[in-house]
Amino acid sequence: MSPTLQTLIALGLVILAVAFFVVRWVKARKKPGCGGGCSCSGKKF
């Protein structure tokens, strides 16, 4: 395997890992619940 190919594969894996963690981080920041779009009262008592 050539060094150039190894570098490209490693770079691709790093990009995939970073994208995976960014997606998880963005999903974790969303507030749980429907946001009131399901015809529920959306209020906590």
Order of alpha helices (4+ residues) and beta strands (2+ residues): alpha
